Amino acid sequence: MTDRLQSVDRLLERREAISDLGDALRLLIEHATATEAPTEELRRAAERIRQAAGPLGERIRERTEVAAADDLLGGVRMYNPVIGRGSALAPPVHVESSNGVAVGTCTLGLAYEGPPMYAHGGVSAMLLDQMLGHAVTSSGKPGMTVQLDTAYRKPVPLMTALRLTAEVSQVEGRRVTAVGAIATAERPDEVLVTATGLFVALRAEQAQRLFGPVMRPRAS
Ligand SMILES: CCCCCCCCCCCC(=O)SCCNC(=O)CCNC(=O)[C@H](O)C(C)(C)COP(=O)(O)OP(=O)(O)OC[C@H]1O[C@@H](n2cnc3c(N)ncnc32)[C@H](O)[C@@H]1OP(=O)(O)O
């Protein structure tokens, strides 16, 4: 096997391990949010979790470093808080996108609760910001969100399969507008939340100023 294939194998193995750890963390968060276990059990669990966290903290990256398992240009972000399979914060949303259109699926657990039984409005906005970002990126003109307007029409139920959609609606020079919505998978035509986002493609000097350290090739 060539070195390159071996390194690809190692990368895929690492991503699989990161996803596995992400799954375990999401299970932990969901159980820790839903638990009515005895108080003593909570104290024991806190101690065991601190023990598990210790070794993970022994080798950590700086803010200016991209995770070794990520591929920025290839769109792999293992710790993104919406789509990252390694992120304890991410549902995670599974997204397919092309030509300015994105479709996502996820189910939100009790950890995302705002009003009882329903998603927090900030979570819905976060999901939609990400979805709009995918639509915009897949249109070939990636940018950063400069404005996000959300309209909450009906509450988003937890523990229910959701369907998220987004599409580019307007391109004006460096400004790209995208619109998106959240519905349940069962009733995709019943809109629960909508969003309109304005994205701005960065000028070269803006990209350098904001992302300079992570744009440099990794030292091997
Ligand atoms: C995994 C793979 C897939 C990838 C999928 C990725 C999904 C990620 C989704 C998450 C996206 C995010 O959350 S991004 C994170 C949140 N966003 C941010 O932190 C952005 C913070 N904002 C900024 O740093 C700055 O605003 C910049 C650098 C974006 C733009 O700089 P600027 O100085 O404001 O704007 P400038 O370049 O001069 O001008 C750009 C044009 O946009 C206009 N403009 C700028 N802001 C606004 C505004 N709020 N409303 C209207 N118009 C605006 C200007 O008037 C100008 O128009 P004209 O003169 O040209 O006509």
The ligand as a Gaussian input file, in Angstrom:
#p B3LYP/6-31G(d) Opt

LIG

0 1
 C      -19.092000      22.567000       5.014000
 C      -19.111000      23.089000       3.624000
 C      -20.239000      24.000000       3.389000
 C      -20.019000      25.287000       4.077000
 C      -21.242000      25.770000       4.687000
 C      -20.901000      26.869000       5.604000
 C      -22.039000      27.139000       6.484000
 C      -21.644000      28.094000       7.509000
 C      -22.858000      28.845000       7.918000
 C      -22.544000      29.730000       9.016000
 C      -22.218000      31.093000       8.497000
 C      -21.872000      31.968000       9.605000
 O      -22.387000      31.851000      10.672000
 S      -20.691000      33.131000       9.349000
 C      -20.404000      33.767000      10.951000
 C      -21.283000      34.958000      11.291000
 N      -20.935000      36.081000      10.482000
 C      -19.910000      36.884000      10.785000
 O      -19.210000      36.734000      11.792000
 C      -19.626000      38.012000       9.821000
 C      -19.159000      39.265000      10.512000
 N      -19.085000      40.348000       9.533000
 C      -17.913000      40.734000       8.980000
 O      -16.819000      40.266000       9.400000
 C      -17.975000      41.729000       7.890000
 O      -19.280000      42.253000       7.798000
 C      -17.591000      41.124000       6.514000
 C      -16.087000      40.837000       6.471000
 C      -18.360000      39.862000       6.185000
 C      -17.918000      42.139000       5.404000
 O      -17.243000      43.322000       5.648000
 P      -18.019000      44.738000       5.599000
 O      -16.945000      45.758000       5.815000
 O      -19.169000      44.669000       6.538000
 O      -18.628000      44.804000       4.211000
 P      -17.909000      45.208000       2.853000
 O      -16.912000      44.142000       2.498000
 O      -17.416000      46.594000       2.903000
 O      -19.128000      45.194000       1.892000
 C      -19.810000      44.060000       1.448000
 C      -21.165000      44.464000       0.878000
 O      -22.176000      43.929000       1.721000
 C      -22.939000      44.989000       2.290000
 N      -23.263000      44.673000       3.667000
 C      -22.438000      44.311000       4.662000
 N      -23.147000      44.049000       5.778000
 C      -24.455000      44.251000       5.482000
 C      -25.681000      44.111000       6.219000
 N      -25.708000      43.708000       7.504000
 N      -26.816000      44.364000       5.580000
 C      -26.824000      44.771000       4.268000
 N      -25.712000      44.876000       3.532000
 C      -24.529000      44.628000       4.127000
 C      -22.064000      46.209000       2.183000
 O      -22.864000      47.350000       2.159000
 C      -21.382000      45.988000       0.850000
 O      -22.246000      46.265000      -0.231000
 P      -21.692000      46.848000      -1.611000
 O      -20.959000      48.108000      -1.260000
 O      -20.785000      45.785000      -2.172000
 O      -22.922000      47.070000      -2.436000

